[in-house]
Amino acid sequence: MQRTDLNELIRAAIINDLEVIASLAKIVRSDMVSKGLNQWVGDYPNIDNFRSDLDKGGLFVLVEADKIVGSCSILKENDIAYKEVVWNGKSALVIHRILIDPAYQGKGFGKEMVNFAYKKVLNEGYDSLKIDTHPDNIKMQKMLKGLSFEFRGYLASINRLAYEKLV
């Protein structure tokens, strides 16, 4: 599914979205666990994570039929764990906490959120987009490879696989 204007579908989150995003995260986390994927455990991600991302201007929501069905954070790189691998880009934005309501998965919304982040990279003068995922999250790995991300290595300190897409 390709939309002509992602800006009509994806927007910056506002304070009133936080409870909805946090509730959606619980649904997504439960769905992951039910499928044997322990990428997010405990209460991560939670409203405090999303509030922090909002405060940094990096929290976005995906809206379908006036309902928030997805969220992601797009932030300037500052992850200590990311120093564990060699990256090709010099300046990057990083996608964190991408989530899509299980009822809306498989419809291309995750790709749209990643493409939205990539357009931010282009528009804001960065030279790469980075993301990491759990080694067992095969679905995300396939999506990233399909979007021309390159595997950059294993982030041992956080048990994640690192991917990058250059401009």
N, C-alpha and C positions, 0 to 999 in steps of 0.2 A: 504494500500500500504506500503510494507516494502522494504527498500533498503538495500543492503548489506553493503555499505560504505557511512555513512552520511557525511563523510569528503569531498566526491565528490559533495555533494548537498548543504551543509552548510559550509560557510567560514566566516572568520573575514571580516568585512566591511573595506573599504578603503575610503579615503577622497572623491574620485570621485563618490562614491555610495550615498553620502548624499542627493543630489537633487532627485535622484530616490526614495530613502526611504521616503523623505518628501512628494513627490507627491503620493506615494503609501499610505501613512498615510491619506492624504486627501480623497482618494478614499474609503479607509476602513471606515473612520469616516462618510462619507456621506452615505455609505451603512448601517452602524449601525443605523444612525438616521432614514433612510428610513424604517427600520424595527422596529422602536420604541425604540431602545436601545440608551440611552443617556449616555453611559459610558465615551466617550470622547467628550467634548463640546468645543466650541470656536475653537482655532487653536492648541489645544493639541491633540496628540504630534506633535511637530514641529521640524524644522531643528536644532534649538538650543538644544533641548533635545537629538536628535540623535548625534550631534557634541560632547556634553558632554559625552555621553556613549562611543563614539569612542575614545575620549581622555583618557578615563579610561580603554581602551582595552576591553570593554564589548559589542560592537555592532557587530551583526552577520547578515548575509543575507542568504536567501534560494534561490538557483538558479535552474531554470528548463528551459532547452533548451536555455541556455545563457541569460535568462531574470530573473531579480530579482522579485520574486513573493511573498517574505515574508521577515520579519525581526523580530528580538527580541534583547533585551538587557539582558545580564547575568552578574550581578554585585555582588560584595561582599555586604553583608547585612549592611545597615546603615540607614534604614528607621525609623524615630522616631515613626511613626504610628504603626509599627510592635511591639512596646512594649506594645500595648493594649491587646494582647492575650498571652497565655502561649504556648510556642513552646516546642517540644520534643528534637529537635536537639540543639547542642551547637555551631556549626559553619555552616554557610549556604551560598549558593549562592541564588540569587533571580532573577526570570525572570520578566522583565518589558517590557511593550510596544510590546507584541507579536502581529504581524499583518500578515495576509495572504490576498493577492489579492482576492476579492470576486469571480472572475472567476476561482480561483483555490481552493476555499474552498470545504470541503466535500471530499477531496481526500487523507486525512491523513497527509497533510503537517504540520498542527499544532502539531499533535502528534510527528512527526519527530523532530520538533524544541524543544519540551519539552524533548524528549528522548536524544537529543543532549546535552541539558543543564544538564540532569541527569548524562550523561557520564562525563561531565566536573567536576561535584561534585565528582564522583568516582575517576577520574584521578588526581584531585588536592587536595584530602585529606579532603574534607568537609564531614559533616555527614548528611546534609539535603539540600533539594531544596525547596524553598518557592515561592509562587505566590499568587497574590490576583486578584479578579475580581469583577465587579459590581454585585450587588444582582440580577439584571434582566438578566444577561448574562448566561442564562440557558445552552446554547450550550457549553460554556467554562466549566461550572460547571460539566456537564456530561462527558466531555472529561477528566477533572482532576480526577474525581471519577474512570473512566475507566482505568486510568493510576496509580491507587492505591494511590492517594493523599488523605490525611485525612483533613477534615474540622477542623480548629483550632479555629475559632471564627469570630466575626464581628469587623471590624476596623471602629469604629464610626467616627473618625476624617476625614476619607477619603471615607466613605460610600462604603466599600469593604468587601468581604468575603475572609478570609485568609485560605490558604491550604498549606500543607507541605507533603513532601515525604521523609522519612528517608532512609538512606543507609542500 
